Amino acid sequence: MKTSMTGKHLLCVAALLLAAAGAAGAQNIYKCTQAGQVAYTDHPCPGGNGELLHQADDTEVIDRYLRLGQDALAKRYAESRHLEALYQQRVDAHQQAMEERAQRQTDEAYVAEQRQREAQHQALTDKAAERDRLQAENDALRQQNDQYQDQLSQPVYNPPPAYWGAPYPGRHDDHGHHRPPPSREPVFHPCKQLAGGRTQC
């Protein structure tokens, strides 16, 4: 990493590099001046004539190697500085962090699966309720239609006209003939179903 800047932005760049060093870890930040140009780099300046702005400590270096999966380099770095205890401590901490991360991922996957199952179950429940509602409506319509058909099949009773009066013995017509009394039996008029759902009786 190397950056060359001049003017008023140099301090901003230096602050950004220091922040990046703190986030990434294990990075030394040097301020080098060559031919009037200022450069910030993570390597020592040529000839050693530079300023060290940030010194990565041993913990940062070992942690960075472990995060990158470079366990051998982390161990070699620790052994070269007789930091075996620190190395083991950082390995244990790294392992614990990895296990916690894996557990979080497992828990998140389980929660997501549970939510998916609940959504599927709710969808099936809603579908079944809608099917039952439609079935109930269909049954009600069938019952109404059966009642309507039953009403159409019933005979229509027409009582005798009121002007006939009550029958009595010995009633004669205009020619002197004996007229039988009107029948009290109902008169059946079958109904017909016409086009368009109309009925004629």
C-alpha positions as CSV (number, residue, x, y, z in Angstrom):
1,M,0.0,0.0,0.0
2,K,1.5,3.3,-1.1
3,T,-0.1,6.8,-1.4
4,S,1.4,10.0,-2.6
5,M,-0.3,13.3,-1.7
6,T,0.6,17.0,-1.4
7,G,-1.0,20.0,0.2
8,K,-3.8,20.2,2.7
9,H,-5.1,16.6,2.2
10,L,-2.0,15.0,3.8
11,L,-3.3,15.1,7.3
12,C,-6.7,13.6,6.2
13,V,-4.9,10.8,4.4
14,A,-2.7,10.1,7.4
15,A,-5.8,9.9,9.6
16,L,-7.5,7.6,7.2
17,L,-4.5,5.3,7.0
18,L,-4.3,5.2,10.8
19,A,-8.0,4.3,11.0
20,A,-7.5,1.6,8.4
21,A,-4.6,0.2,10.3
22,G,-6.7,0.0,13.4
23,A,-9.5,-1.8,11.5
24,A,-7.3,-4.2,9.5
25,G,-4.6,-4.7,12.2
26,A,-1.0,-5.6,11.9
27,Q,0.0,-2.7,9.6
28,N,2.8,-0.3,10.2
29,I,2.3,3.1,8.7
30,Y,5.3,5.0,7.6
31,K,5.5,8.6,6.3
32,C,8.2,8.9,3.7
33,T,9.5,12.0,1.9
34,Q,11.2,11.5,-1.5
35,A,12.1,14.3,-3.9
36,G,9.7,16.7,-2.1
37,Q,6.8,14.2,-2.3
38,V,5.2,12.8,0.8
39,A,4.1,9.1,0.7
40,Y,2.4,6.9,3.2
41,T,3.2,3.2,3.1
42,D,3.1,0.1,5.2
43,H,6.8,-0.6,4.4
44,P,9.8,1.1,5.8
45,C,11.0,4.1,3.8
46,P,14.0,3.6,1.5
47,G,17.2,4.4,3.4
48,G,15.3,4.3,6.6
49,N,14.7,8.1,6.5
50,G,11.0,8.1,7.3
51,E,8.6,8.5,10.2
52,L,6.7,5.6,11.8
53,L,3.2,6.8,12.4
54,H,1.7,3.5,13.6
55,Q,3.5,0.5,15.1
56,A,1.5,-2.7,14.9
57,D,1.9,-4.7,18.1
58,D,2.5,-8.4,18.3
59,T,-1.1,-9.2,19.1
60,E,-2.2,-7.4,15.9
61,V,0.3,-9.2,13.8
62,I,-0.6,-12.7,15.1
63,D,-4.3,-12.0,14.8
64,R,-4.0,-10.8,11.2
65,Y,-2.1,-13.9,10.2
66,L,-4.7,-16.1,11.9
67,R,-7.6,-14.2,10.2
68,L,-5.9,-14.7,6.9
69,G,-5.6,-18.4,7.6
70,Q,-1.8,-18.2,7.7
71,D,-1.3,-20.1,10.9
72,A,2.2,-21.1,10.0
73,L,3.3,-17.5,9.6
74,A,1.7,-16.6,12.8
75,K,3.5,-19.4,14.7
76,R,6.8,-18.5,13.0
77,Y,6.4,-14.8,13.9
78,A,5.6,-15.7,17.6
79,E,8.5,-18.2,17.8
80,S,11.0,-15.7,16.4
81,R,10.1,-13.3,19.2
82,H,9.6,-15.9,21.9
83,L,5.9,-15.2,22.1
84,E,4.6,-18.8,22.3
85,A,2.2,-18.0,25.2
86,L,0.8,-15.0,23.3
87,Y,0.5,-17.1,20.2
88,Q,-1.4,-19.9,22.0
89,Q,-3.7,-17.2,23.6
90,R,-4.5,-15.7,20.3
91,V,-5.1,-19.1,18.7
92,D,-7.5,-20.0,21.5
93,A,-9.3,-16.6,21.1
94,H,-9.4,-17.0,17.3
95,Q,-10.8,-20.5,17.6
96,Q,-13.5,-19.4,20.1
97,A,-14.4,-16.5,17.7
98,M,-14.7,-19.0,14.9
99,E,-16.9,-21.3,16.9
100,E,-19.1,-18.4,18.0
101,R,-19.4,-17.3,14.4
102,A,-20.3,-20.8,13.3
103,Q,-22.9,-21.0,16.1
104,R,-24.4,-17.7,15.1
105,Q,-24.7,-18.9,11.5
106,T,-26.3,-22.1,12.6
107,D,-28.8,-20.3,14.8
108,E,-29.6,-17.8,12.0
109,A,-30.1,-20.7,9.6
110,Y,-32.4,-22.5,12.1
111,V,-34.5,-19.3,12.6
112,A,-34.8,-18.8,8.9
113,E,-35.8,-22.4,8.4
114,Q,-38.4,-22.1,11.2
115,R,-39.8,-19.0,9.7
116,Q,-40.1,-20.6,6.3
117,R,-41.9,-23.6,7.8
118,E,-44.3,-21.3,9.7
119,A,-45.0,-19.4,6.5
120,Q,-45.7,-22.6,4.6
121,H,-47.9,-23.9,7.4
122,Q,-49.8,-20.6,7.5
123,A,-50.2,-20.8,3.7
124,L,-51.7,-24.3,3.9
125,T,-54.0,-23.2,6.7
126,D,-55.2,-20.3,4.8
127,K,-55.7,-22.4,1.7
128,A,-57.7,-25.0,3.7
129,A,-59.9,-22.3,5.3
130,E,-60.6,-20.8,1.8
131,R,-61.5,-24.3,0.5
132,D,-63.9,-24.9,3.4
133,R,-65.5,-21.5,2.9
134,L,-66.1,-22.1,-0.8
135,Q,-67.4,-25.6,0.1
136,A,-69.9,-24.1,2.6
137,E,-71.1,-21.6,0.1
138,N,-71.5,-24.3,-2.5
139,D,-73.5,-26.5,-0.1
140,A,-75.7,-23.5,0.8
141,L,-76.4,-22.8,-2.9
142,R,-77.1,-26.5,-3.5
143,Q,-79.6,-26.5,-0.6
144,Q,-81.3,-23.4,-1.9
145,N,-81.6,-24.8,-5.4
146,D,-83.1,-28.1,-4.0
147,Q,-85.6,-26.1,-2.1
148,Y,-86.5,-24.1,-5.2
149,Q,-86.9,-27.3,-7.3
150,D,-89.1,-28.8,-4.6
151,Q,-91.3,-25.8,-4.5
152,L,-91.7,-25.9,-8.3
153,S,-92.7,-29.6,-8.1
154,Q,-95.5,-28.9,-5.6
155,P,-99.1,-28.7,-7.1
156,V,-100.9,-25.4,-7.1
157,Y,-104.3,-25.4,-5.3
158,N,-106.9,-23.1,-6.8
159,P,-110.0,-22.7,-4.5
160,P,-113.4,-22.3,-6.1
161,P,-114.5,-18.7,-6.8
162,A,-116.2,-16.9,-4.0
163,Y,-119.3,-16.2,-6.2
164,W,-120.1,-19.9,-6.3
165,G,-121.3,-19.7,-2.8
166,A,-121.9,-22.7,-0.5
167,P,-123.3,-25.7,-2.3
168,Y,-126.9,-26.8,-1.4
169,P,-129.1,-29.6,-2.6
170,G,-131.6,-28.9,-5.3
171,R,-129.8,-26.1,-7.1
172,H,-130.8,-26.0,-10.8
173,D,-129.4,-24.4,-13.9
174,D,-131.3,-22.1,-16.3
175,H,-132.9,-25.1,-18.0
176,G,-134.2,-26.6,-14.8
177,H,-131.6,-29.3,-14.6
178,H,-130.1,-30.3,-11.3
179,R,-126.6,-28.9,-11.1
180,P,-124.1,-30.8,-8.9
181,P,-122.4,-28.8,-6.2
182,P,-118.9,-27.6,-7.0
183,S,-116.0,-29.8,-6.0
184,R,-114.0,-29.0,-2.9
185,E,-111.0,-30.9,-4.2
186,P,-108.0,-28.8,-5.2
187,V,-107.2,-28.2,-8.8
188,F,-103.7,-29.2,-9.9
189,H,-102.0,-26.9,-12.5
190,P,-98.5,-28.2,-13.4
191,C,-95.9,-25.5,-13.8
192,K,-93.4,-25.2,-16.6
193,Q,-89.9,-23.9,-16.6
194,L,-89.3,-21.4,-19.4
195,A,-86.1,-20.0,-20.8
196,G,-84.3,-17.5,-18.7
197,G,-85.2,-19.1,-15.4
198,R,-88.9,-18.1,-15.7
199,T,-91.8,-20.3,-14.5
200,Q,-95.3,-20.5,-16.0
201,C,-98.1,-22.2,-14.0
